Amino acid sequence: MSSIFSKLSPNLHVKVRFVGFLARKIGREISVELDEGTTFAEAVRRISREYGFGPIDLEKGSDPDYLIVLLNGRSHQPDVKLKEGDEIAFLPPIAGG
């Protein structure tokens, strides 16, 4: 029965990396299971809600001031559909002096 369910509801696995204080709080890396066809923005919204980052809406055109969010190491449009093995990274901005 689980094989029928997986055919009806295909899923993909995406790696999520956390850097800086987020890695200390959550861990460096987790894997999340998402529905096939999930966009970058939808995944970021789900992860940010689950880990209490506050509302992150990439569709409004920018990252929040307190986090940089990358897909496979680069900025991407929010409507990009995720693929198996993609990596989303949440990085706090780095300031130096």
Beta strands, then each sheet from edge to edge (+ up, - down):
strand 1: 11-18
strand 2: 29-35
strand 3: 68-71
strand 4: 87-91
sheet 1: 2+ 1- 4- 3+
end
